[in-house]
Each structure stands twice: as C-alpha cells, then as structure tokens.
C-alpha cells in the first residue's frame, strides 16, 4: 500500500526545480533534514532513486526525469481542484438552479437575479418556470437547489418556508358587468353564473382553490375552460370567453395587461408562496446567498397591490 501524499510530490518538484535540498527546504519552509527524509520516503515507496547527489548539486536521475512531468501534472490538477472548491465556497463560481412559478419568474425574479449577478458574476444562474407539482419534483430530484411556488402536495420530504402572501381576486376584461364598483371589491357570491377560466389541476393555484371549495362556498371542480399557464388564461379572457380567479401576483404579469384585477372578499383568501427545499439537503454557499438575497429584496421591493411578504420563521436561517 502506498503511503505517499501531496507533500511528497511538492518536495520532489521543488528539489528538482532548485537542484538543491537547502534552497528547496527554504522555499517549502521546512528543515533540510525533514525534506531529505521526505524524499527518501518517496524513493523507498517507488523503489527507485529519483535524484543523483553530488557535493555541489542534486540532479534528477533517469527515473526522476520521467516522473517529473507526471508529478507536476498531478500537483497542478490537485491545486486546481482545491482552488475550484475554495472559489465555490467563497461564491466566486458555481451554479444556482431555481424552479419557480411563471408569475415569480416573469414578475419578481429578474430584478433579484440582476442584483445577484452583479455581486457574484462568476456564478451561473438557471431559472425554470413550471407548475407547482413539477417544481416539487425538480426539488426532490435535486435538479434545482430550491423552488419558489405554492404548496401543491405537502410532501413530508420537502420543507415549505412561507415567502409571500398573495390575495385572490377576479380578472375581468374591459367593460365587464362586474366592474361596476371595483373599489369595494367583489364577493365570491358575485361570481355565480359567470363563465370561469381556470388554471389546470397540476398548478398550485387550482389545487388551493379546490381545497377551499367549502370555505368559499363556491364550486371549482366543474370547470368548463382550463389553461396550463397564466398566459393561456389571459388569452382566453381577452377573447371574451370568460373571467378567471387568480392571485394578484399572477394577474400583475404582462399577459394580463390591460385586464382588471378586483380582490375577492367574504371570505378573503390568500395563497402562500413558499421556498421549497429538500429536507436533509444543505444548500451550497452560492444557493444560500441567492435565497437570502431573495428574501431581502422582496422585503424592500415595491410589490404589486395585495401581495405581502411573510416574516421568516425562526428556523429558516438554519436552512440557508
């Protein structure tokens, strides 16, 4: 079994470079006797003489000359690997992958990504917008560092840290009959008899509405029109095919211009947007900084009306 280490490689390369044990020991900040012992250990382990000694100089043997480029390459690869790890630890490089709801990716994350990129230009960022169910799966598969979305499945192996409260309302086209008094809001009962366009059942928004049917006294299951994305819902509303129930953040994205959002009351219903991470998995320093910046930026941001920031729980800091 070989008991060689990086110390032996450094000693060999420095002696080969200096041609002297005395000068090499000074460069390595070790004693000459200690350096001599290290070289002897190396030669004993490989079973070859690597240096020919004279009274005035040390020369590489034939075996030493063949070994020198190999040793230099090994040491260079090792130093590069350690440098890369240190760069990742100090957030000079690395990659952060985030999956988020379409409204987060289009409405709030671009400004946060811009700030992060200015602070950490060497870190690569990957954003993916997807449904709530798919975001949970991406986190579970370790394909992203964390997700930002609603709680779709309440999985025991995932951690859900509240990030935003997002009030539900109704999205209407221009000159719709329900726009008669938008300042006072609308009741859920006002929506009876209206043709409603819903997001598909794999989204966190639709899942939450379905779970709250009894509380809002309004049937969600009998949907006649569905779309898989907020942009699809907006297109159907603009085509005059119906109205929709959505959270304020989703309704503030570009596809919903110039549609009208009116908050719903009696009862007031909010969706929570969470930081979703896998339990038992620690974030890299770069991903942890991105998560921290996300919270800080949202706390200071001018958010859309009816969207508020959640106070982080006491144990949130331990997962960052």
BALOBA-1460 file (C-alpha; in Angstrom, 3 decimals):
// residues 320
<rec num="1" residu="x" x="0.000" y="0.000" z="0.000"/>
<rec num="2" residu="x" x="1.389" y="3.427" z="-0.981"/>
<rec num="3" residu="x" x="1.688" y="5.974" z="1.819"/>
<rec num="4" residu="x" x="2.520" y="8.896" z="-0.433"/>
<rec num="5" residu="x" x="0.877" y="12.312" z="-0.229"/>
<rec num="6" residu="x" x="0.832" y="15.708" z="-1.904"/>
<rec num="7" residu="x" x="3.662" y="16.636" z="0.490"/>
<rec num="8" residu="x" x="5.931" y="14.122" z="-1.242"/>
<rec num="9" residu="x" x="5.058" y="15.493" z="-4.691"/>
<rec num="10" residu="x" x="5.723" y="19.084" z="-3.609"/>
<rec num="11" residu="x" x="9.050" y="18.081" z="-2.097"/>
<rec num="12" residu="x" x="10.122" y="16.196" z="-5.235"/>
<rec num="13" residu="x" x="9.135" y="19.023" z="-7.609"/>
<rec num="14" residu="x" x="10.812" y="21.734" z="-5.520"/>
<rec num="15" residu="x" x="14.093" y="19.823" z="-5.205"/>
<rec num="16" residu="x" x="14.024" y="19.128" z="-8.962"/>
<rec num="17" residu="x" x="13.425" y="22.814" z="-9.622"/>
<rec num="18" residu="x" x="16.089" y="24.150" z="-7.220"/>
<rec num="19" residu="x" x="18.731" y="21.458" z="-7.711"/>
<rec num="20" residu="x" x="19.488" y="21.817" z="-4.022"/>
<rec num="21" residu="x" x="17.983" y="20.457" z="-0.822"/>
<rec num="22" residu="x" x="18.994" y="23.624" z="1.026"/>
<rec num="23" residu="x" x="17.244" y="26.024" z="-1.354"/>
<rec num="24" residu="x" x="14.201" y="23.729" z="-1.722"/>
<rec num="25" residu="x" x="13.812" y="23.472" z="2.058"/>
<rec num="26" residu="x" x="13.863" y="27.276" z="2.318"/>
<rec num="27" residu="x" x="11.180" y="27.579" z="-0.399"/>
<rec num="28" residu="x" x="8.983" y="24.992" z="1.319"/>
<rec num="29" residu="x" x="9.604" y="26.428" z="4.804"/>
<rec num="30" residu="x" x="10.764" y="23.078" z="6.192"/>
<rec num="31" residu="x" x="14.056" y="21.888" z="7.651"/>
<rec num="32" residu="x" x="16.622" y="20.384" z="5.303"/>
<rec num="33" residu="x" x="16.658" y="17.173" z="7.318"/>
<rec num="34" residu="x" x="12.886" y="16.934" z="7.118"/>
<rec num="35" residu="x" x="12.952" y="17.473" z="3.346"/>
<rec num="36" residu="x" x="15.666" y="14.844" z="2.924"/>
<rec num="37" residu="x" x="13.583" y="12.361" z="4.907"/>
<rec num="38" residu="x" x="10.521" y="13.087" z="2.727"/>
<rec num="39" residu="x" x="12.474" y="12.414" z="-0.486"/>
<rec num="40" residu="x" x="13.874" y="9.191" z="0.975"/>
<rec num="41" residu="x" x="10.326" y="8.052" z="1.828"/>
<rec num="42" residu="x" x="9.262" y="8.755" z="-1.767"/>
<rec num="43" residu="x" x="12.206" y="6.831" z="-3.226"/>
<rec num="44" residu="x" x="11.613" y="3.901" z="-0.873"/>
<rec num="45" residu="x" x="7.939" y="3.739" z="-1.801"/>
<rec num="46" residu="x" x="8.579" y="3.697" z="-5.573"/>
<rec num="47" residu="x" x="11.706" y="1.547" z="-5.297"/>
<rec num="48" residu="x" x="13.789" y="3.881" z="-7.465"/>
<rec num="49" residu="x" x="16.446" y="6.546" z="-6.966"/>
<rec num="50" residu="x" x="14.962" y="9.817" z="-8.212"/>
<rec num="51" residu="x" x="17.954" y="12.106" z="-7.540"/>
<rec num="52" residu="x" x="21.703" y="11.734" z="-8.070"/>
<rec num="53" residu="x" x="23.557" y="13.673" z="-5.388"/>
<rec num="54" residu="x" x="26.957" y="15.338" z="-5.646"/>
<rec num="55" residu="x" x="28.692" y="17.534" z="-3.128"/>
<rec num="56" residu="x" x="27.615" y="20.673" z="-5.028"/>
<rec num="57" residu="x" x="24.324" y="19.858" z="-6.720"/>
<rec num="58" residu="x" x="21.397" y="17.470" z="-6.920"/>
<rec num="59" residu="x" x="20.402" y="16.080" z="-10.345"/>
<rec num="60" residu="x" x="17.378" y="14.142" z="-11.486"/>
<rec num="61" residu="x" x="18.045" y="10.513" z="-12.306"/>
<rec num="62" residu="x" x="16.602" y="8.973" z="-15.474"/>
<rec num="63" residu="x" x="13.622" y="7.743" z="-13.443"/>
<rec num="64" residu="x" x="13.281" y="11.183" z="-11.865"/>
<rec num="65" residu="x" x="13.221" y="12.903" z="-15.261"/>
<rec num="66" residu="x" x="10.430" y="10.596" z="-16.438"/>
<rec num="67" residu="x" x="8.463" y="11.131" z="-13.225"/>
<rec num="68" residu="x" x="8.806" y="14.931" z="-13.098"/>
<rec num="69" residu="x" x="6.130" y="15.875" z="-15.735"/>
<rec num="70" residu="x" x="3.731" y="13.344" z="-14.208"/>
<rec num="71" residu="x" x="4.271" y="14.763" z="-10.719"/>
<rec num="72" residu="x" x="3.853" y="18.337" z="-11.967"/>
<rec num="73" residu="x" x="0.586" y="17.458" z="-13.701"/>
<rec num="74" residu="x" x="-0.761" y="15.654" z="-10.623"/>
<rec num="75" residu="x" x="0.120" y="18.585" z="-8.374"/>
<rec num="76" residu="x" x="-1.368" y="21.083" z="-10.824"/>
<rec num="77" residu="x" x="-4.631" y="19.102" z="-11.024"/>
<rec num="78" residu="x" x="-4.798" y="18.896" z="-7.239"/>
<rec num="79" residu="x" x="-4.141" y="22.614" z="-6.758"/>
<rec num="80" residu="x" x="-6.718" y="23.475" z="-9.417"/>
<rec num="81" residu="x" x="-9.344" y="21.255" z="-7.774"/>
<rec num="82" residu="x" x="-8.725" y="22.835" z="-4.366"/>
<rec num="83" residu="x" x="-8.841" y="26.310" z="-5.902"/>
<rec num="84" residu="x" x="-12.168" y="25.495" z="-7.553"/>
<rec num="85" residu="x" x="-13.628" y="24.247" z="-4.269"/>
<rec num="86" residu="x" x="-12.444" y="27.378" z="-2.478"/>
<rec num="87" residu="x" x="-13.928" y="29.539" z="-5.234"/>
<rec num="88" residu="x" x="-17.270" y="27.785" z="-4.845"/>
<rec num="89" residu="x" x="-17.114" y="28.206" z="-1.069"/>
<rec num="90" residu="x" x="-16.385" y="31.926" z="-1.467"/>
<rec num="91" residu="x" x="-19.138" y="32.214" z="-4.133"/>
<rec num="92" residu="x" x="-16.736" y="33.242" z="-6.891"/>
<rec num="93" residu="x" x="-18.033" y="30.456" z="-9.110"/>
<rec num="94" residu="x" x="-20.561" y="27.638" z="-9.183"/>
<rec num="95" residu="x" x="-24.152" y="27.243" z="-10.357"/>
<rec num="96" residu="x" x="-27.507" y="28.021" z="-8.776"/>
<rec num="97" residu="x" x="-30.644" y="26.423" z="-10.233"/>
<rec num="98" residu="x" x="-34.125" y="27.646" z="-9.250"/>
<rec num="99" residu="x" x="-37.572" y="26.468" z="-10.316"/>
<rec num="100" residu="x" x="-40.410" y="28.921" z="-9.750"/>
<rec num="101" residu="x" x="-43.981" y="29.679" z="-10.725"/>
<rec num="102" residu="x" x="-44.375" y="31.587" z="-14.008"/>
<rec num="103" residu="x" x="-45.531" y="34.723" z="-12.164"/>
<rec num="104" residu="x" x="-42.423" y="34.717" z="-9.950"/>
<rec num="105" residu="x" x="-40.074" y="34.192" z="-12.904"/>
<rec num="106" residu="x" x="-41.629" y="36.932" z="-15.035"/>
<rec num="107" residu="x" x="-42.596" y="39.464" z="-12.349"/>
<rec num="108" residu="x" x="-40.143" y="39.395" z="-9.425"/>
<rec num="109" residu="x" x="-37.100" y="37.200" z="-10.034"/>
<rec num="110" residu="x" x="-35.461" y="39.155" z="-12.901"/>
<rec num="111" residu="x" x="-34.608" y="42.091" z="-10.596"/>
<rec num="112" residu="x" x="-33.272" y="39.719" z="-7.935"/>
<rec num="113" residu="x" x="-31.192" y="37.817" z="-10.491"/>
<rec num="114" residu="x" x="-29.733" y="41.110" z="-11.720"/>
<rec num="115" residu="x" x="-28.638" y="42.047" z="-8.188"/>
<rec num="116" residu="x" x="-27.166" y="38.605" z="-7.583"/>
<rec num="117" residu="x" x="-25.257" y="38.609" z="-10.864"/>
<rec num="118" residu="x" x="-23.683" y="41.966" z="-10.018"/>
<rec num="119" residu="x" x="-22.476" y="40.608" z="-6.663"/>
<rec num="120" residu="x" x="-21.400" y="37.169" z="-7.917"/>
<rec num="121" residu="x" x="-20.543" y="37.440" z="-11.640"/>
<rec num="122" residu="x" x="-18.743" y="34.094" z="-11.642"/>
<rec num="123" residu="x" x="-21.816" y="32.103" z="-10.569"/>
<rec num="124" residu="x" x="-24.058" y="30.679" z="-13.302"/>
<rec num="125" residu="x" x="-27.812" y="31.005" z="-12.776"/>
<rec num="126" residu="x" x="-30.518" y="28.733" z="-14.200"/>
<rec num="127" residu="x" x="-34.207" y="29.648" z="-13.931"/>
<rec num="128" residu="x" x="-37.057" y="27.340" z="-14.841"/>
<rec num="129" residu="x" x="-40.740" y="28.197" z="-14.656"/>
<rec num="130" residu="x" x="-43.106" y="25.283" z="-14.180"/>
<rec num="131" residu="x" x="-46.225" y="24.054" z="-12.433"/>
<rec num="132" residu="x" x="-46.272" y="23.602" z="-8.676"/>
<rec num="133" residu="x" x="-46.315" y="19.801" z="-8.906"/>
<rec num="134" residu="x" x="-43.349" y="19.763" z="-11.275"/>
<rec num="135" residu="x" x="-41.397" y="22.232" z="-9.121"/>
<rec num="136" residu="x" x="-41.749" y="19.907" z="-6.140"/>
<rec num="137" residu="x" x="-40.469" y="17.012" z="-8.244"/>
<rec num="138" residu="x" x="-37.496" y="19.003" z="-9.528"/>
<rec num="139" residu="x" x="-36.511" y="19.790" z="-5.932"/>
<rec num="140" residu="x" x="-36.887" y="16.141" z="-4.919"/>
<rec num="141" residu="x" x="-34.747" y="15.034" z="-7.867"/>
<rec num="142" residu="x" x="-32.009" y="17.538" z="-6.899"/>
<rec num="143" residu="x" x="-32.348" y="19.101" z="-10.354"/>
<rec num="144" residu="x" x="-32.700" y="22.544" z="-8.756"/>
<rec num="145" residu="x" x="-31.369" y="23.964" z="-5.495"/>
<rec num="146" residu="x" x="-34.768" y="25.198" z="-4.377"/>
<rec num="147" residu="x" x="-38.189" y="26.086" z="-5.702"/>
<rec num="148" residu="x" x="-40.478" y="29.082" z="-5.269"/>
<rec num="149" residu="x" x="-44.139" y="28.137" z="-5.605"/>
<rec num="150" residu="x" x="-47.312" y="27.159" z="-3.809"/>
<rec num="151" residu="x" x="-47.604" y="24.050" z="-1.658"/>
<rec num="152" residu="x" x="-49.130" y="21.584" z="-4.081"/>
<rec num="153" residu="x" x="-48.672" y="18.229" z="-2.335"/>
<rec num="154" residu="x" x="-47.495" y="18.996" z="1.222"/>
<rec num="155" residu="x" x="-44.849" y="16.286" z="0.919"/>
<rec num="156" residu="x" x="-43.184" y="15.082" z="4.096"/>
<rec num="157" residu="x" x="-39.740" y="15.030" z="2.454"/>
<rec num="158" residu="x" x="-39.933" y="18.698" z="1.448"/>
<rec num="159" residu="x" x="-39.589" y="21.853" z="3.526"/>
<rec num="160" residu="x" x="-42.003" y="24.735" z="2.813"/>
<rec num="161" residu="x" x="-40.882" y="28.139" z="4.123"/>
<rec num="162" residu="x" x="-43.507" y="30.903" z="3.664"/>
<rec num="163" residu="x" x="-42.288" y="33.714" z="1.412"/>
<rec num="164" residu="x" x="-45.268" y="35.747" z="0.129"/>
<rec num="165" residu="x" x="-48.990" y="36.114" z="0.756"/>
<rec num="166" residu="x" x="-50.901" y="36.665" z="-2.462"/>
<rec num="167" residu="x" x="-54.602" y="37.598" z="-2.299"/>
<rec num="168" residu="x" x="-57.104" y="36.026" z="-4.669"/>
<rec num="169" residu="x" x="-59.287" y="38.132" z="-6.886"/>
<rec num="170" residu="x" x="-61.169" y="38.055" z="-10.150"/>
<rec num="171" residu="x" x="-59.657" y="39.049" z="-13.511"/>
<rec num="172" residu="x" x="-62.086" y="40.772" z="-15.871"/>
<rec num="173" residu="x" x="-61.974" y="42.083" z="-19.419"/>
<rec num="174" residu="x" x="-62.741" y="45.719" z="-20.149"/>
<rec num="175" residu="x" x="-66.360" y="46.855" z="-19.748"/>
<rec num="176" residu="x" x="-67.402" y="43.672" z="-17.942"/>
<rec num="177" residu="x" x="-70.590" y="43.933" z="-15.882"/>
<rec num="178" residu="x" x="-68.745" y="43.110" z="-12.633"/>
<rec num="179" residu="x" x="-66.575" y="46.224" z="-12.954"/>
<rec num="180" residu="x" x="-69.393" y="48.481" z="-11.734"/>
<rec num="181" residu="x" x="-67.747" y="49.116" z="-8.334"/>
<rec num="182" residu="x" x="-64.188" y="47.681" z="-8.272"/>
<rec num="183" residu="x" x="-63.050" y="49.910" z="-5.385"/>
<rec num="184" residu="x" x="-65.100" y="47.951" z="-2.844"/>
<rec num="185" residu="x" x="-64.043" y="44.520" z="-4.101"/>
<rec num="186" residu="x" x="-66.289" y="41.639" z="-5.035"/>
<rec num="187" residu="x" x="-67.836" y="38.804" z="-3.064"/>
<rec num="188" residu="x" x="-67.463" y="35.180" z="-4.116"/>
<rec num="189" residu="x" x="-71.210" y="35.048" z="-4.497"/>
<rec num="190" residu="x" x="-70.963" y="37.703" z="-7.215"/>
<rec num="191" residu="x" x="-69.255" y="35.157" z="-9.462"/>
<rec num="192" residu="x" x="-72.149" y="32.707" z="-9.601"/>
<rec num="193" residu="x" x="-73.463" y="32.339" z="-13.106"/>
<rec num="194" residu="x" x="-70.250" y="33.623" z="-14.681"/>
<rec num="195" residu="x" x="-68.205" y="31.580" z="-17.158"/>
<rec num="196" residu="x" x="-64.872" y="30.958" z="-15.429"/>
<rec num="197" residu="x" x="-61.485" y="30.127" z="-16.930"/>
<rec num="198" residu="x" x="-59.251" y="28.120" z="-14.586"/>
<rec num="199" residu="x" x="-55.657" y="27.049" z="-14.447"/>
<rec num="200" residu="x" x="-55.185" y="23.283" z="-14.802"/>
<rec num="201" residu="x" x="-55.252" y="20.991" z="-11.776"/>
<rec num="202" residu="x" x="-51.464" y="20.465" z="-11.681"/>
<rec num="203" residu="x" x="-50.960" y="24.092" z="-10.626"/>
<rec num="204" residu="x" x="-50.758" y="25.213" z="-7.014"/>
<rec num="205" residu="x" x="-53.370" y="27.921" z="-7.613"/>
<rec num="206" residu="x" x="-56.008" y="25.466" z="-8.813"/>
<rec num="207" residu="x" x="-55.174" y="22.951" z="-6.092"/>
<rec num="208" residu="x" x="-55.660" y="25.556" z="-3.375"/>
<rec num="209" residu="x" x="-58.989" y="26.714" z="-4.798"/>
<rec num="210" residu="x" x="-60.209" y="23.123" z="-4.925"/>
<rec num="211" residu="x" x="-59.222" y="22.553" z="-1.284"/>
<rec num="212" residu="x" x="-61.076" y="25.725" z="-0.255"/>
<rec num="213" residu="x" x="-64.376" y="24.985" z="-2.006"/>
<rec num="214" residu="x" x="-66.249" y="24.522" z="1.252"/>
<rec num="215" residu="x" x="-64.814" y="27.699" z="2.831"/>
<rec num="216" residu="x" x="-65.605" y="29.929" z="-0.146"/>
<rec num="217" residu="x" x="-68.933" y="28.187" z="-0.834"/>
<rec num="218" residu="x" x="-68.096" y="28.124" z="-4.499"/>
<rec num="219" residu="x" x="-67.721" y="25.129" z="-6.838"/>
<rec num="220" residu="x" x="-64.331" y="24.856" z="-8.525"/>
<rec num="221" residu="x" x="-64.490" y="21.254" z="-9.731"/>
<rec num="222" residu="x" x="-66.989" y="21.892" z="-12.552"/>
<rec num="223" residu="x" x="-64.553" y="23.839" z="-14.746"/>
<rec num="224" residu="x" x="-65.545" y="24.239" z="-18.403"/>
<rec num="225" residu="x" x="-62.437" y="26.127" z="-19.565"/>
<rec num="226" residu="x" x="-58.860" y="25.407" z="-18.451"/>
<rec num="227" residu="x" x="-55.381" y="26.518" z="-19.450"/>
<rec num="228" residu="x" x="-51.996" y="25.210" z="-18.295"/>
<rec num="229" residu="x" x="-50.401" y="28.641" z="-17.813"/>
<rec num="230" residu="x" x="-51.445" y="32.154" z="-16.714"/>
<rec num="231" residu="x" x="-50.666" y="33.436" z="-20.211"/>
<rec num="232" residu="x" x="-53.173" y="30.951" z="-21.626"/>
<rec num="233" residu="x" x="-55.812" y="32.080" z="-19.142"/>
<rec num="234" residu="x" x="-55.201" y="35.716" z="-20.093"/>
<rec num="235" residu="x" x="-55.606" y="34.918" z="-23.789"/>
<rec num="236" residu="x" x="-58.963" y="33.219" z="-23.176"/>
<rec num="237" residu="x" x="-60.223" y="36.182" z="-21.126"/>
<rec num="238" residu="x" x="-59.157" y="38.646" z="-23.816"/>
<rec num="239" residu="x" x="-61.005" y="36.531" z="-26.377"/>
<rec num="240" residu="x" x="-64.203" y="37.132" z="-24.387"/>
<rec num="241" residu="x" x="-64.578" y="33.511" z="-23.302"/>
<rec num="242" residu="x" x="-64.893" y="34.164" z="-19.578"/>
<rec num="243" residu="x" x="-63.294" y="35.580" z="-16.430"/>
<rec num="244" residu="x" x="-60.847" y="33.990" z="-14.001"/>
<rec num="245" residu="x" x="-60.000" y="33.658" z="-10.313"/>
<rec num="246" residu="x" x="-56.287" y="34.292" z="-9.762"/>
<rec num="247" residu="x" x="-53.886" y="35.621" z="-7.149"/>
<rec num="248" residu="x" x="-52.791" y="39.246" z="-7.509"/>
<rec num="249" residu="x" x="-49.182" y="38.390" z="-8.452"/>
<rec num="250" residu="x" x="-50.204" y="36.216" z="-11.386"/>
<rec num="251" residu="x" x="-52.683" y="38.877" z="-12.519"/>
<rec num="252" residu="x" x="-49.951" y="41.560" z="-12.467"/>
<rec num="253" residu="x" x="-47.831" y="39.909" z="-15.167"/>
<rec num="254" residu="x" x="-47.621" y="41.269" z="-18.725"/>
<rec num="255" residu="x" x="-50.140" y="38.883" z="-20.356"/>
<rec num="256" residu="x" x="-52.910" y="40.370" z="-18.179"/>
<rec num="257" residu="x" x="-52.489" y="43.928" z="-19.433"/>
<rec num="258" residu="x" x="-54.926" y="45.717" z="-19.740"/>
<rec num="259" residu="x" x="-57.286" y="43.358" z="-17.879"/>
<rec num="260" residu="x" x="-58.693" y="44.389" z="-14.496"/>
<rec num="261" residu="x" x="-57.989" y="42.652" z="-11.174"/>
<rec num="262" residu="x" x="-60.526" y="43.086" z="-8.352"/>
<rec num="263" residu="x" x="-59.811" y="41.417" z="-4.958"/>
<rec num="264" residu="x" x="-62.379" y="38.961" z="-3.622"/>
<rec num="265" residu="x" x="-63.813" y="39.124" z="-0.122"/>
<rec num="266" residu="x" x="-66.237" y="37.328" z="2.175"/>
<rec num="267" residu="x" x="-64.047" y="35.462" z="2.701"/>
<rec num="268" residu="x" x="-60.626" y="36.952" z="1.912"/>
<rec num="269" residu="x" x="-58.469" y="34.121" z="0.536"/>
<rec num="270" residu="x" x="-54.712" y="34.227" z="0.030"/>
<rec num="271" residu="x" x="-52.310" y="31.757" z="-1.486"/>
<rec num="272" residu="x" x="-48.928" y="31.393" z="0.154"/>
<rec num="273" residu="x" x="-45.824" y="31.205" z="-1.968"/>
<rec num="274" residu="x" x="-43.080" y="29.141" z="-0.357"/>
<rec num="275" residu="x" x="-39.390" y="28.493" z="-0.599"/>
<rec num="276" residu="x" x="-39.398" y="24.754" z="-1.296"/>
<rec num="277" residu="x" x="-36.297" y="22.731" z="-0.444"/>
<rec num="278" residu="x" x="-35.490" y="19.111" z="0.151"/>
<rec num="279" residu="x" x="-35.231" y="18.087" z="3.793"/>
<rec num="280" residu="x" x="-31.784" y="16.877" z="4.778"/>
<rec num="281" residu="x" x="-30.059" y="18.607" z="1.864"/>
<rec num="282" residu="x" x="-27.907" y="21.636" z="2.630"/>
<rec num="283" residu="x" x="-27.643" y="24.455" z="0.117"/>
<rec num="284" residu="x" x="-24.322" y="25.446" z="-1.422"/>
<rec num="285" residu="x" x="-22.976" y="28.841" z="-0.272"/>
<rec num="286" residu="x" x="-23.960" y="30.330" z="-3.655"/>
<rec num="287" residu="x" x="-27.520" y="28.967" z="-3.449"/>
<rec num="288" residu="x" x="-27.796" y="30.049" z="0.184"/>
<rec num="289" residu="x" x="-26.801" y="33.590" z="-0.765"/>
<rec num="290" residu="x" x="-29.375" y="33.604" z="-3.562"/>
<rec num="291" residu="x" x="-32.080" y="32.525" z="-1.151"/>
<rec num="292" residu="x" x="-31.058" y="35.177" z="1.376"/>
<rec num="293" residu="x" x="-30.990" y="37.865" z="-1.315"/>
<rec num="294" residu="x" x="-34.450" y="36.804" z="-2.490"/>
<rec num="295" residu="x" x="-35.901" y="37.367" z="0.970"/>
<rec num="296" residu="x" x="-34.071" y="40.671" z="1.457"/>
<rec num="297" residu="x" x="-35.021" y="42.011" z="-1.963"/>
<rec num="298" residu="x" x="-38.692" y="41.127" z="-1.619"/>
<rec num="299" residu="x" x="-38.828" y="42.723" z="1.830"/>
<rec num="300" residu="x" x="-37.588" y="46.002" z="0.320"/>
<rec num="301" residu="x" x="-39.397" y="45.756" z="-3.031"/>
<rec num="302" residu="x" x="-42.454" y="47.652" z="-4.189"/>
<rec num="303" residu="x" x="-44.727" y="44.652" z="-4.649"/>
<rec num="304" residu="x" x="-47.975" y="44.526" z="-6.614"/>
<rec num="305" residu="x" x="-51.089" y="45.529" z="-4.631"/>
<rec num="306" residu="x" x="-52.496" y="42.739" z="-2.464"/>
<rec num="307" residu="x" x="-49.106" y="40.948" z="-2.261"/>
<rec num="308" residu="x" x="-47.265" y="40.977" z="1.088"/>
<rec num="309" residu="x" x="-44.020" y="39.447" z="2.404"/>
<rec num="310" residu="x" x="-44.137" y="36.723" z="5.058"/>
<rec num="311" residu="x" x="-41.935" y="37.021" z="8.115"/>
<rec num="312" residu="x" x="-39.319" y="34.228" z="8.054"/>
<rec num="313" residu="x" x="-39.697" y="31.557" z="10.707"/>
<rec num="314" residu="x" x="-37.029" y="31.306" z="13.392"/>
<rec num="315" residu="x" x="-35.635" y="28.072" z="11.904"/>
<rec num="316" residu="x" x="-35.425" y="29.447" z="8.341"/>
<rec num="317" residu="x" x="-31.940" y="30.853" z="8.882"/>
<rec num="318" residu="x" x="-30.635" y="27.408" z="9.761"/>
<rec num="319" residu="x" x="-31.537" y="26.073" z="6.311"/>
<rec num="320" residu="x" x="-29.884" y="28.945" z="4.381"/>
